[in-house]
Amino acid sequence: MKKALTIAGSDSGGGAGIQADLKTFQELKIFGMSALTAVTAQNTLGVQGVFPMEQEAVAKQIQSIGEDIGTDALKTGMLFNAPIIEAVAEKIKQFGWERVVVDPVMIAKGGASLLQQEAVAALKTHLLPLCLIITPNIPEAEVLTGMSIHSIDEKKEAAKLIHKLGAKNVVIKGGHDEGTNESVDLLFDGSEFAYFSAPRIETKNTHGTGCTFSAAITAELAKGSSVHEAVSVAKKFIQAAIAHPLTIGNGHGPTNHWAYNMKKESGVTSWQESVQNK
């Protein structure tokens, strides 16, 4: 039995955070565990409240998992503040975990801040050097690099800069791509670029896409997949989840975590990948 750990916040609406992560792990036949970093009062309309855990509480949750069950891969989501980031990084080092996926959650769909400004520096200093893959969207990549991203060349430059911060592989997601009918995720491994492209789906039901995508990568890494293989499966998983919405709530509804396994993948198999030298 392969295992995966999510270190993230709770979404009371069930569409993002640890709820989305655990659903994704289950769908991909991985035993999921969690260490809670914050409780949010949240629904499809936005975030009504954020209640962070104490640093010690986060550390003890991870300690409990590490000294007994262990994990084959882990992901981080909403970490909220610098003390929590430092505690997570320390535990990753303590247990020698290497299949680490960092989803640098900064802003909720409705615009609420999920990462304190001073925590960005802690993320760069303590966590990025420990991660196998980081999965920022374009706004998050802009915060991490301090540059604007409006083209594929700028996306590639940002990936190189983030790689220099210590992340071994960088996936800049294409959900915020401008002027295109495609959503193109860019993977940079330090030497080559790979592109994962899928048709853009016009929908408001995209709550939890980042959490779900990074959780799918984590699940595949737990199985022993390569980085490229893990990103490939995750792209198909999230494309299916977006293409077959549940239409829950009155705002940004959640994605459909069942869709990938229900074979309702209209358009999913049409996406392409290509590899280009640095």
N, C-alpha and C positions, 0 to 999 in steps of 0.2 A: 504494500500500500504506500503510494507516494503521498507526501504531505506538503502543504504550503501554508505560510503564515502571512496574514495581513496585519500591518501596524497602521491604523488609520482611525478616522472618526466615524461615529455612528450617524446615519441619516434616518431620522424617524419616519420619513416618507418611503423608505425602502428602495429608492432608485439608485443611490450612489453609496459611497463609503463602504464600510465593512459588509453591509447587507449585499451590495452589488458584488463585492469581491467573493463572498462566500457562495452566492448563487452561481457565479462563474466557475469557481473551483468545483462545485458539485456537478455542474453540467459537463465539465471536462474530466470528471472521474478522479478528482483529487480530494483527499481529506483536508478540509480547511480549518484553520485555527485563527484566532484573532487576539490582538492586544489593542485595547481601546485607548485612544489619545484624547478624545473629546466627545462630548454628547452634543448634538445639534438639535434644535427644534426647527424642523425643516419640512417643506412640502414642495409641490411642483411650482408654487408661486414664489418661493424664495426661502431664505434663511431667517427665521425669527429670533434665534438665539444660539450662542456658542458657549459651551461650558467646558473648558479644558480640564483634563486630569492633572493631578500633581505629577511632577517628574518621577517621584519614587513609585507612584502607582503604575506608571507606564513601565518603568524598569523592572518591577517585580512581576508583572504579567509576562514579560519576555523571558525573565529568569526562570519562571515556572515551566514555560514551554521548553526552553533550552536544556534544562537539567534533567528533563524526563523524556518528553516525546521527540524533541528535535524537529528539524524541518529540512526538506529537500530544496526549497526555494522560499524567498520571502519578498514581499513588496511593502513599500511605504506609501501612504496616501497623505491625508491631512495630518500634519504634525504641529501646526499652529504656532509654536514659539521655540526660541533658542534652547531653553533647558530640556524640552522634550527631544529635540533633535540631537542634542549632546548625549542624552541618556540612550537613545536608540543606537547611535553610532558606537557607543561604548559596548553595548551588548552584542552588536554584530561582530565587533572585534574580539570580544571575550569568547564567543562560541565559534569563531572562525568561519562564519557563513560567507559564502562567495557568490551564490546565485541570488543577487540582490537587485531588485527592480525599484527604482525611485520614480514615482509619479509626483512631480513637484506641485502639488495642489496649492493654488494661491487664491483663486477667485471662483466663487460659485456661479452657476448659470445666471442667477438673478443679479449678480454684481457684488454680493457680500464678500468681504475679505476673509479668507480662511488661513492666511499666513501673515503673521505680524512682520512689519517691514524689517525690523532688526534681525528677524529669523532668516532672511535671505542669505546674509553673510555666513551664518552658522551652517546653513544647508550646503553652501559652496565649500566651506572649510572642513566640515566634519563628515558629511555624508557622501558627497559626490566622489571622493577618492575611494570609497568602499563599494561603489555600485558597479554592477555588470552592465546594466542598461538604465538610462534615464529617458523618460517619455514626456517631454514638455509639449504643450501646444504652442502656437506661435506667440501669443501674449506672454506666456511663461518663459519662452526662449528669449524674448525681448528683455524681460526683467533680468534674466540670468546673464545676458551678454551686454546689456546697455545699448543695443543697436535696434534699429527698425528693420522689420522683415516684410518686404512686399514682393519679392521675386524668388525664383528657385535659386539664383546665385546667392542672394542674401541668406536664404535658408541654409545653403551649404556652408557659407562663411560662419553662420551662427553655430552650426553643428561642430565645426572645427574648434571654435572658441570654447564651447562647452566640453568638448573632448579634452582640451588642454587643462580644464579644471579638475580632471581626474576620472571622469566617467569613461569606462572602457568602450561603451557603445552608446550612441546618441540616436534616438528616434524623435524627430520633430514631426508632429502630427499635422495633417493637412486639413483639418476641419475648418480652419480659418483662412484657407487659401482664397485669394481674390481673383475675380475675373476668369473663372474656369468652371467647367461642368464636372471636373474630376476632383476628388479628394486624394491628394498624394502624400503619403507618409514617407519621409526620407530617413534611411538608416545609414549612419556613418560609423565604421568600425576602426577608424584611425588610419585607414589606407584606401578603402573603397566606399563608394556610395551605392546603395540599393534603393530602388523606388518601388513602393507598393501603392498602386493606384486603383481606385474604385469609383464608379459613378456617384456623383453627389446627389443625395436624396433631400429634397426640400421638405422639411418637417420640423415641427417645434418639439417633437418627442426625442430629445437628445440628452436628457438628464442622466448623468452617470456614465456617459460614454468613455471618458478618460479613465475612470476607475475600472470599468469593465475591460477595456482594452489592455491595460497594464496587468490586470488580474489574469487575463487569458495568457499573456506572455509568461507570467509567473508560473501558471499551471503547467505550461508546456516545458518550461525549464526544469520544473520539478521531475518531469518524466525523463529528462536527459536530452531533450531536443537542443539543437544548436540555436544560437541567437537568431539566425536567419529563418530557420524553421519555426521558431516560436513566434516571431513577428508575423510570419506568413499566416499561421493559424489564427492568431489574434485579429488580423485584418479581416479574415473571412468571418470570424465569430462576431465582431462588432458590426460588420456590414449587414449580416443577417439580422442582428438585433435591432438595427435602425430601420431596415427595410420592412419589418413586420411589427409596427408599433402596437402597444397595448392601449393607447389612448386613455390614460388614467389621469385624473385631476384636471384643473383648469389652466395650468401654465405649461411649463416645460416638463412633459411627461417622461416616464422612464423608458429605457429600451427593453426589448423582449429577450430575456436571457434563454428562453426555450427555443428560439427560432433556429439556431444553428443545428441543433440535434433533431428538430422536427422536419428538416429537409425542405424548409420553405425559403429557399435561397435565391429567389428570382433576382438575377443580375449579379449575384455574388461571385459566380464562377467566371465572370467576364473581366475581372480585374487582372492587371498584369504587373509583372515585376521586371526590372531591368537592372543590370549592374554596370556601373561606370567607374573607370579608374579615377583615382584622385587627381 
